[in-house]
Amino acid sequence: SVHDQGHGIAAEHLPLVFDSFFTRKPEGMGLGLSIVRSIVEAHGGNIRVQSTFGTSTVFRVDLPQATLRKEVE
């Protein structure tokens, strides 16, 4: 998980933060979190966000446990 002590994300924007091209930054492209979600999901995981507007935001990534494969000689 990553936790910041910034401005937080407004409740109405939380459902949109992982959407492609959604941004609140004047110079942003809105692709960063969309790309992160794609990578996490491609590895069988999920990412979620929890935020308190005006206080902080937490992003949590859960990935499945890796299994070791025995090499065949």
C-alpha positions as CSV (number, residue, x, y, z in Angstrom):
1,S,0.0,0.0,0.0
2,V,1.0,3.6,-0.6
3,H,-0.3,6.3,1.8
4,D,0.1,10.0,1.3
5,Q,-0.8,13.0,3.5
6,G,-1.9,15.2,0.6
7,H,-5.2,16.8,-0.3
8,G,-7.1,13.6,-0.8
9,I,-9.6,12.8,-3.6
10,A,-13.1,14.1,-3.6
11,A,-15.7,11.3,-3.2
12,E,-17.3,12.0,-6.6
13,H,-14.0,11.4,-8.3
14,L,-13.1,8.1,-6.5
15,P,-15.0,5.9,-9.0
16,L,-13.2,7.5,-11.9
17,V,-9.5,7.5,-10.8
18,F,-8.7,4.3,-12.7
19,D,-10.5,5.4,-15.9
20,S,-8.4,6.2,-18.9
21,F,-8.1,9.9,-19.6
22,F,-9.6,11.0,-16.2
23,T,-7.5,13.7,-14.6
24,R,-7.9,16.7,-12.5
25,K,-4.4,18.0,-13.3
26,P,-4.1,20.8,-16.0
27,E,-1.1,19.1,-17.5
28,G,-2.1,15.5,-16.9
29,M,-3.0,12.9,-19.5
30,G,-5.0,10.7,-17.1
31,L,-3.3,7.5,-18.1
32,G,-1.0,6.7,-15.1
33,L,-3.5,4.9,-12.8
34,S,-5.2,3.3,-15.7
35,I,-1.9,1.7,-16.8
36,V,-1.1,0.7,-13.2
37,R,-4.5,-1.1,-13.0
38,S,-3.9,-2.9,-16.2
39,I,-0.5,-4.2,-15.1
40,V,-1.8,-5.2,-11.7
41,E,-4.8,-7.1,-13.2
42,A,-2.6,-8.7,-15.8
43,H,-0.8,-10.4,-12.9
44,G,-4.0,-11.6,-11.3
45,G,-4.2,-8.8,-8.7
46,N,-6.4,-5.8,-7.9
47,I,-5.9,-2.2,-6.9
48,R,-8.2,-0.1,-4.8
49,V,-8.2,3.4,-3.4
50,Q,-9.5,4.9,-0.2
51,S,-9.4,8.6,0.4
52,T,-10.5,11.3,2.8
53,F,-10.8,14.6,1.0
54,G,-8.6,17.2,2.5
55,T,-6.6,14.7,4.5
56,S,-5.0,11.7,2.7
57,T,-5.2,8.9,0.2
58,V,-4.3,5.2,0.3
59,F,-3.8,3.0,-2.7
60,R,-3.6,-0.8,-2.0
61,V,-2.4,-3.4,-4.4
62,D,-3.1,-7.1,-3.8
63,L,-1.3,-9.7,-5.9
64,P,-1.7,-13.5,-5.7
65,Q,1.0,-15.5,-4.0
66,A,3.5,-16.9,-6.5
67,T,3.9,-20.6,-6.8
68,L,7.2,-22.2,-7.4
69,R,7.5,-24.5,-10.4
70,K,9.9,-27.4,-10.3
71,E,12.1,-27.4,-13.3
72,V,12.1,-30.6,-15.4
73,E,15.6,-31.8,-16.3
